[in-house]
Amino acid sequence: DVDVSDEEKLDWEFHPTGIPLGNTKKYLVGAALMNPLLLAGITMLMYGAVCVVHYGMGVEWEEALATLRAPGVLFIPLMFLIQGTSLVAARLCFFPDPNSQGATAWAVLLLLACFATPGVLYVLVLRRVNSEGYTIPDPRLFPNHPVVLSLAMVDSEVREMKPLTGVKAAVYKFMFGESIWVSNSEGNYF
């Protein structure tokens, strides 16, 4: 049940902060302003944490992003907030208040941003990247495979891996498959 009347308080999933703004359509305007600010705040916290890991711990920027799963983890608050944001923006666009053209203009921009979000997410998170890697049999499952043995000659980490057997090997194979990705480059994987 979606109640989006002009003066009633919105359900929490559409307007988590519940802050009314303005004189008319105050809960709609509040959601149209607060939902993007809430997402921007979560994004700043995420990248603040990445900066702490990068500068404070001396980790490379790409590795800090990968460690904190940025920006992919922002899917969760974005998907939570986009429903209410697009609903409120559409309501403000299609039923505008003649006394608040600013709110209507903001709602048009917000609705366009909601439409653009899937494309932006595709570019930032989902698109394929050219990988400089290849797969080899997993050393934990196939310690005597010729490729693994040749890799163990140069990589001490592979030499120290304990082979998995029995139920552990079956669960591991089911969860992660039988091969792993190895980088062609000499640097780290990020």
Secondary structure, 3 states (H helix, E strand, C coil): CCCCCCCCCCCCCCCCCCCCCCCCCHHHHHHHHHHHHHHHHHHHHHHHHHHHHHHHHCCCHHHHHHHCCCCHHHHHHHHHHHHHHHHHHHHHHHCCCCCCHHHHHHHHHHHHHHHHHHHHHHHHHHCCCCCCEEEEECCCCCCCCHHHHHHHCCCHHHHCCCCCCHHHHHHHHHHHCCEEEEECCCCCCC
